[in-house]
Amino acid sequence: MKITAIYGNNRRGSTYNSVQVLKEKLNEHGAIDYTDIFLPAELSEPCRGCFNCFFKGEETCPDSEQVQKIVAKMFAADGIILSSPVYALDVSGSMKNLLDHLCYMWMPHRPRNQFFKKTGFVLSTAAGSGTRRTNKTLKLSLDYLGFKRIYSYGVNIAATDWSGVTAKKKAKIEADLNRKAAKFYRATLNCQQLRYRLKTRVIFLVMKRLIKKYENADLDKAYWEEQGWFSGDSPFV
């Protein structure tokens, strides 16, 4: 099994250490090959909002070289972990930057078949509040990429650094992630047998009807036609 873990900052703090706990628990179920991606180290440039990825193709993005390296690592994985500390009650700026760069693959545009067959796990930590909203942002992106199953975990560590987290809190994190890891591992291992979520199917069908009405020269419409999605083919196979 291959899992790509993407971190919303370069620090080895509470979020990073929580992901390591998750990895340890996953490893108890079977051999896993991990690939780590740290932001902003591996995506240093902010999305400019130039719309090139939407209108001209993702290869015309000014940051295409960095973005496509990350996308390739995501494609190569069976499961994806998105993790972020809570900054201003939401994801870190570096994580938001990545999510912005991936929007061309959302279902309203040019979704990739690879993502329809993957599982995701979103994880956030905060000294105080904000993990619910942060995980919602992370999960929303995976939802619109078409992920088959998504699991989440957020925790208030009541500290500014992992070394300040109490032994009791760390024990709870370990126990919580032990249960979550078992579900994530099973789903990832058996992903091909899992039923697609109704939410994913509904979003796809709504976008299919909408995109079919686009002008013929539209890049998104051309992509959907190329996939055969207007003529009966489906990613849900």
Number of C-alpha atoms within 10 A of each C-alpha: 13 17 22 22 25 23 26 26 21 14 13 12 15 24 26 25 14 24 22 13 19 24 19 15 20 22 15 13 12 10 10 14 11 15 15 11 20 17 20 19 12 15 22 14 15 16 17 13 10 11 14 15 21 18 13 13 15 19 13 15 21 16 17 17 12 14 20 16 12 19 13 10 17 23 16 15 20 20 28 27 23 22 29 31 28 26 14 11 15 23 24 20 18 23 24 19 20 22 17 15 23 18 18 22 21 18 21 18 21 20 21 17 18 16 25 23 22 25 26 26 23 24 26 30 28 24 17 14 18 21 25 18 16 27 26 15 17 26 21 14 18 25 22 21 26 29 23 23 23 20 17 20 18 24 22 17 21 16 14 13 14 17 10 11 16 13 10 9 14 15 11 13 19 17 14 14 23 18 13 18 23 17 14 23 21 12 21 24 16 11 20 14 10 12 11 19 14 9 11 19 14 11 15 21 13 12 14 18 11 12 20 16 9 13 11 12 8 13 18 25 22 17 14 19 16 11 17 13 17 15 10 7 12 12 18 13 10
